[in-house]
Amino acid sequence: MLEGKAVMGDTDMKQTMKEDALSLASKALDCFDVTEPTQIARFIKKEFDRSYGSGWQCIVGTHFGSFVTHCSGCFIHFSVGSLTILLFKGSVGEPAPPGPML
């Protein structure tokens, strides 16, 4: 498990879901090299979809910015070594007002 190795950023997950995210990240890092962030993200995303329903998104990398809308209680951001992991369940936003497309 990554307890002590992971540097926690923002999260609004309940403790059990947070522990699942850290555990899956640990398993993914055992299965895949850090040079395969897409494989790590796919592994974590698919396991969260299976455990907590579809709609999860996972981003893994060394340098990225983000600005996302997520369901309440379904967001975690943490780092392990040089990798940063962002995992969230997408939220349906308000429909865009009618108008010209830019």
N, C-alpha and C positions, 0 to 999 in steps of 0.2 A: 504494500500500500504506500501511497505517496505522502502520508502524514509526516510532517516535518520537512519533506523535500519540496512540497508544493508551496508556492507563494500565492496566497489568496488575494484576488482583487475583489471586485464587486460581486455580490450574489444576493438573491432573494429566495433561494431554495431552502426548503426544510432540511434539517440535518441529514435525514436518511437519504434524500435525493442527492444531496451534496456528497455524501459518502459514496454513493453509487457512481457519481461522475468521477471522483478521484480514483476509485477502484478500477473503473473501465479505462481511464487514462493510463493507469499503471499496467493493466493487461495489454493495452494497445502498444505501449512502449516496450513491452516484453516481446511482442509479436513483430513489430515493425521498427526499422531504423529511423532515427530522427530526420534523416534525409528523405523520408517518405511521408510528409505531412498529410497528403491527400488520403493515403491509406489509413492513417491514424484517425483522421476526421470521419472517414466512412465507417470505420469500426465503431467509434463512439456513437455516432448518429444512429446507425442501424440498431444498436443495442438499446438506446433510449427510445427509439420508435417502438421497438418490441415490448419494452417494459412499461412505457408511459404513454403509448398512443402515438400516432403519426403526427408529423409537423415539426419535428426537431431539426435544427440547423446546427452545424458544427464547423468552426473555422479554426485551423491550426496553422501556425506559422511563427516567424521570427519578427517580422515588421509589418503591421497592418493597423489601420484605423477602422473604427466601426461606429455606426449610429443605427440602432435597430429598435423596432417595436416588438415587444415580447409579452407573452401571457404572464400574469402575476404569479410569482412563485416558481418561475421556469427560466431563470437566468443565472449563469455562473461564468466567471472570468478568472482564470488562474494561470500561473506560469510554472513550468517544470524545467529547470535548467534554462536552455536557450529558447525553448518553445513556449508559446502562449496559446492557450486553449480558450475559446469562446463557445459556449454551448447554450442554446436558447430554443424555446418553442415559440414559433412565430404567432403573431396576433393579427387578427383581421382588423384593419383600421376603418375609419369612416370613408365612405365612397367619395371620390373626387367630385368637386362641383362641375357641372357642365361648362364647357368653354373650349377655346381653341387649344389644340395640342401644340406644344412647343417643340 
